[in-house]
Amino acid sequence: MNAFWAYFWPPFGAGLAVGIIAGDFAFRRGARTLSLAIGVLATLALAALWHGPAGAADRFSAEVERGIRQTIVYWEIPQVSGQLHHGPLTRRAILSGSADDFQRSQLAQYVSEVPGVSSATWSARAVGVPLIVEGAGVALLGFLFGLFGAYLRDIRRRYNAQWNW
């Protein structure tokens, strides 16, 4: 399993579970808005806990930066170094060092193909979407899938309620 899936699957699964639970409460009780709001907040809190205190961002960063170093070593350009953009952590790789124009373009292309890297650039000014925002977005997507599953289960429950033989 690569760094990309190791980081994004747990928030998706947490959002899915919270979506099913919040959907069950929202579709069966009267406080639909409150149940959904609590579910969204719980999903975002779980994504933030996964990113920071659980250490997923550090593990993701270390694994992707190891892949970047392996790519640079494979192409035998030792005067170049690369790392993910930090502050806030993004999936954009920042390359630095001396290389000619051909090496710059090709190395940026090869580094952008490392699993977990969205793009590679030689400029530190270009900032991508923070990783915590991407993680929260994936968690909210899981929440929506969970709500859809809870809705389907509620439709089935209502349909089966008419059969009381």
C-alpha positions as CSV (number, residue, x, y, z in Angstrom):
1,M,0.0,0.0,0.0
2,N,1.4,3.4,-0.9
3,A,1.4,6.6,1.1
4,F,-1.5,8.1,-0.7
5,W,-4.0,5.3,0.2
6,A,-2.5,4.9,3.7
7,Y,-3.3,8.5,4.5
8,F,-6.7,8.9,2.8
9,W,-8.5,5.6,3.5
10,P,-8.9,6.0,7.3
11,P,-10.6,9.4,7.1
12,F,-12.9,8.1,4.3
13,G,-13.8,5.1,6.5
14,A,-14.4,7.3,9.6
15,G,-16.6,9.6,7.5
16,L,-18.5,6.6,6.2
17,A,-19.1,5.2,9.7
18,V,-20.2,8.6,11.1
19,G,-22.4,9.2,8.0
20,I,-24.2,5.9,8.6
21,I,-24.8,6.6,12.3
22,A,-25.8,10.3,11.7
23,G,-28.1,9.2,8.9
24,D,-29.8,6.6,11.1
25,F,-30.5,9.3,13.6
26,A,-31.5,11.9,11.0
27,F,-33.9,9.7,9.1
28,R,-35.6,8.2,12.1
29,R,-35.8,11.1,14.5
30,G,-37.2,14.6,14.3
31,A,-34.0,16.6,14.8
32,R,-32.6,16.0,11.3
33,T,-30.6,19.2,11.0
34,L,-29.0,18.8,14.4
35,S,-28.1,15.1,13.7
36,L,-26.5,16.0,10.4
37,A,-24.6,19.0,11.8
38,I,-23.2,16.9,14.6
39,G,-22.2,14.2,12.1
40,V,-20.4,16.7,9.9
41,L,-18.5,18.2,12.9
42,A,-17.6,14.7,14.2
43,T,-16.3,13.8,10.7
44,L,-14.2,16.9,10.5
45,A,-12.9,16.3,14.1
46,L,-11.9,12.7,13.2
47,A,-10.1,13.9,10.1
48,A,-8.2,16.5,12.1
49,L,-7.3,14.0,14.8
50,W,-6.1,11.6,12.2
51,H,-4.0,14.3,10.5
52,G,-2.3,15.7,13.6
53,P,-2.3,13.8,16.9
54,A,-2.5,10.4,15.3
55,G,0.6,11.3,13.3
56,A,-0.7,10.4,9.8
57,A,0.7,13.6,8.3
58,D,4.2,12.9,9.6
59,R,4.1,9.3,8.3
60,F,2.7,10.5,5.0
61,S,5.4,13.1,4.7
62,A,8.2,10.8,5.6
63,E,7.1,8.0,3.2
64,V,6.6,10.4,0.3
65,E,9.9,12.2,0.9
66,R,11.7,8.8,1.0
67,G,10.1,8.1,-2.4
68,I,11.3,11.5,-3.7
69,R,14.9,10.8,-2.5
70,Q,14.8,7.3,-4.1
71,T,13.7,8.9,-7.4
72,I,16.5,11.4,-7.3
73,V,19.1,8.8,-6.5
74,Y,17.8,6.5,-9.2
75,W,18.3,9.3,-11.8
76,E,21.7,10.0,-10.4
77,I,21.4,13.7,-9.8
78,P,23.0,14.0,-6.3
79,Q,23.2,17.8,-6.3
80,V,19.4,18.0,-6.2
81,S,17.2,17.5,-3.2
82,G,13.4,17.4,-2.8
83,Q,10.8,17.5,-0.1
84,L,7.1,18.2,0.3
85,H,6.0,21.7,0.9
86,H,5.6,22.3,4.6
87,G,3.8,25.0,6.5
88,P,1.1,23.9,5.7
89,L,1.9,20.4,4.5
90,T,0.8,19.9,0.9
91,R,1.3,17.2,-1.6
92,R,3.4,19.5,-3.8
93,A,7.1,18.5,-4.0
94,I,9.7,21.3,-3.9
95,L,13.0,20.6,-5.7
96,S,16.2,22.5,-5.1
97,G,19.8,22.3,-6.2
98,S,21.8,22.8,-9.4
99,A,20.6,21.1,-12.6
100,D,20.4,22.1,-16.2
101,D,17.1,22.9,-17.9
102,F,16.6,19.4,-19.3
103,Q,17.3,17.8,-15.9
104,R,14.9,20.2,-14.2
105,S,12.0,19.5,-16.5
106,Q,12.5,15.7,-16.5
107,L,13.2,15.4,-12.8
108,A,10.1,17.4,-12.0
109,Q,8.1,15.1,-14.2
110,Y,9.6,12.0,-12.6
111,V,9.1,13.3,-9.0
112,S,5.5,14.2,-9.8
113,E,4.9,10.5,-10.5
114,V,5.9,9.5,-7.0
115,P,2.8,8.1,-5.2
116,G,1.4,10.8,-3.0
117,V,2.8,13.8,-4.9
118,S,0.4,16.0,-6.7
119,S,3.0,18.0,-8.6
120,A,6.6,18.9,-8.5
121,T,8.1,22.4,-8.9
122,W,11.4,24.2,-8.5
123,S,9.7,27.2,-6.9
124,A,8.9,27.3,-3.2
125,R,6.3,30.1,-3.9
126,A,3.7,27.8,-5.5
127,V,1.6,26.4,-2.7
128,G,-1.0,23.6,-3.2
129,V,-4.0,22.6,-1.2
130,P,-3.1,21.8,2.4
131,L,-3.1,18.1,3.2
132,I,-5.5,18.5,6.1
133,V,-8.1,20.2,3.8
134,E,-7.8,17.3,1.4
135,G,-8.2,14.8,4.2
136,A,-11.2,16.6,5.5
137,G,-12.7,16.6,2.0
138,V,-12.2,12.9,1.7
139,A,-13.8,12.4,5.1
140,L,-16.8,14.5,4.1
141,L,-17.1,12.4,0.9
142,G,-17.1,9.3,3.1
143,F,-19.8,11.0,5.2
144,L,-22.0,11.5,2.2
145,F,-21.6,7.9,1.1
146,G,-22.6,6.9,4.7
147,L,-25.6,9.1,4.5
148,F,-26.6,7.5,1.2
149,G,-26.3,4.1,2.8
150,A,-28.4,5.1,5.7
151,Y,-31.0,6.6,3.4
152,L,-31.2,3.3,1.4
153,R,-31.5,1.4,4.6
154,D,-34.3,3.7,5.8
155,I,-36.1,3.3,2.5
156,R,-36.0,-0.4,2.9
157,R,-37.2,-0.2,6.5
158,R,-40.2,2.0,5.4
159,Y,-41.0,-0.3,2.5
160,N,-41.0,-3.4,4.7
161,A,-43.1,-1.7,7.4
162,Q,-46.1,-2.0,5.2
163,W,-46.0,-5.8,5.3
164,N,-47.5,-6.8,8.6
165,W,-49.1,-10.2,7.9
